[in-house]
Amino acid sequence: MIYGKMWTVVRPQLGIPLFLSAVAISSFAVHLALVTNTPWLKAYYNGAANRTAPAAVAAPAAAPAEAPK
């Protein structure tokens, strides 16, 4: 284990729950920021997302190149 000596300073009964709590809080903060700052996400979750995809415009076929003489 790379950080094996860390547990001589911080007890695992304190360090592991503290680490997991920090991960959970930071994950919640990131998700909250996404939900509050992304305008299309609320509409998506409410079912009002754009249901029709834009029609693809077919590109005109390229003319075959002439063979060199």
BALOBA-1460 file (C-alpha; in Angstrom, 3 decimals):
// residues 69
<rec num="1" residu="m" x="0.000" y="0.000" z="0.000"/>
<rec num="2" residu="i" x="1.452" y="3.337" z="-1.044"/>
<rec num="3" residu="y" x="0.124" y="5.392" z="1.867"/>
<rec num="4" residu="g" x="0.373" y="2.703" z="4.535"/>
<rec num="5" residu="k" x="2.160" y="5.002" z="6.976"/>
<rec num="6" residu="m" x="-0.709" y="7.482" z="6.851"/>
<rec num="7" residu="w" x="-2.707" y="5.228" z="9.172"/>
<rec num="8" residu="t" x="-0.069" y="5.717" z="11.888"/>
<rec num="9" residu="v" x="-1.100" y="9.389" z="11.968"/>
<rec num="10" residu="v" x="-4.827" y="9.137" z="11.179"/>
<rec num="11" residu="r" x="-6.835" y="6.264" z="12.583"/>
<rec num="12" residu="p" x="-8.819" y="4.286" z="9.975"/>
<rec num="13" residu="q" x="-11.968" y="4.722" z="12.112"/>
<rec num="14" residu="l" x="-11.702" y="8.456" z="11.411"/>
<rec num="15" residu="g" x="-9.911" y="8.584" z="8.049"/>
<rec num="16" residu="i" x="-12.080" y="6.230" z="6.011"/>
<rec num="17" residu="p" x="-15.457" y="7.804" z="6.912"/>
<rec num="18" residu="l" x="-13.929" y="11.261" z="6.471"/>
<rec num="19" residu="f" x="-12.632" y="10.348" z="3.006"/>
<rec num="20" residu="l" x="-15.930" y="8.774" z="1.938"/>
<rec num="21" residu="s" x="-17.855" y="11.772" z="3.248"/>
<rec num="22" residu="a" x="-15.620" y="14.138" z="1.279"/>
<rec num="23" residu="v" x="-16.206" y="12.123" z="-1.898"/>
<rec num="24" residu="a" x="-19.972" y="12.092" z="-1.346"/>
<rec num="25" residu="i" x="-20.151" y="15.825" z="-0.622"/>
<rec num="26" residu="s" x="-18.021" y="16.766" z="-3.624"/>
<rec num="27" residu="s" x="-20.080" y="14.493" z="-5.888"/>
<rec num="28" residu="f" x="-23.286" y="16.068" z="-4.633"/>
<rec num="29" residu="a" x="-21.848" y="19.552" z="-5.197"/>
<rec num="30" residu="v" x="-20.877" y="18.729" z="-8.790"/>
<rec num="31" residu="h" x="-24.303" y="17.285" z="-9.564"/>
<rec num="32" residu="l" x="-26.060" y="20.239" z="-7.951"/>
<rec num="33" residu="a" x="-23.968" y="22.643" z="-10.015"/>
<rec num="34" residu="l" x="-24.861" y="20.745" z="-13.190"/>
<rec num="35" residu="v" x="-28.573" y="20.763" z="-12.429"/>
<rec num="36" residu="t" x="-28.682" y="24.446" z="-11.518"/>
<rec num="37" residu="n" x="-26.413" y="25.784" z="-14.286"/>
<rec num="38" residu="t" x="-27.435" y="23.687" z="-17.282"/>
<rec num="39" residu="p" x="-30.573" y="25.075" z="-18.931"/>
<rec num="40" residu="w" x="-31.474" y="21.973" z="-20.955"/>
<rec num="41" residu="l" x="-31.154" y="19.486" z="-18.094"/>
<rec num="42" residu="k" x="-34.336" y="20.543" z="-16.271"/>
<rec num="43" residu="a" x="-36.366" y="20.244" z="-19.454"/>
<rec num="44" residu="y" x="-34.817" y="16.851" z="-20.126"/>
<rec num="45" residu="y" x="-35.737" y="15.544" z="-16.685"/>
<rec num="46" residu="n" x="-39.262" y="16.934" z="-17.024"/>
<rec num="47" residu="g" x="-39.758" y="15.138" z="-20.336"/>
<rec num="48" residu="a" x="-39.845" y="18.273" z="-22.444"/>
<rec num="49" residu="a" x="-36.680" y="17.439" z="-24.327"/>
<rec num="50" residu="n" x="-36.583" y="17.898" z="-28.056"/>
<rec num="51" residu="r" x="-38.145" y="14.662" z="-29.241"/>
<rec num="52" residu="t" x="-37.580" y="15.183" z="-32.944"/>
<rec num="53" residu="a" x="-34.107" y="14.994" z="-34.329"/>
<rec num="54" residu="p" x="-33.235" y="17.536" z="-36.988"/>
<rec num="55" residu="a" x="-33.561" y="16.142" z="-40.483"/>
<rec num="56" residu="a" x="-30.268" y="15.221" z="-42.036"/>
<rec num="57" residu="v" x="-29.566" y="17.080" z="-45.234"/>
<rec num="58" residu="a" x="-28.160" y="14.798" z="-47.892"/>
<rec num="59" residu="a" x="-25.041" y="16.160" z="-49.523"/>
<rec num="60" residu="p" x="-25.025" y="16.161" z="-53.317"/>
<rec num="61" residu="a" x="-23.057" y="13.336" z="-54.843"/>
<rec num="62" residu="a" x="-19.647" y="14.331" z="-56.114"/>
<rec num="63" residu="a" x="-19.012" y="14.063" z="-59.833"/>
<rec num="64" residu="p" x="-16.565" y="11.309" z="-60.759"/>
<rec num="65" residu="a" x="-13.090" y="12.535" z="-61.519"/>
<rec num="66" residu="e" x="-11.867" y="12.216" z="-65.078"/>
<rec num="67" residu="a" x="-9.093" y="9.753" z="-65.687"/>
<rec num="68" residu="p" x="-5.828" y="11.353" z="-66.852"/>
<rec num="69" residu="k" x="-5.086" y="10.922" z="-70.573"/>
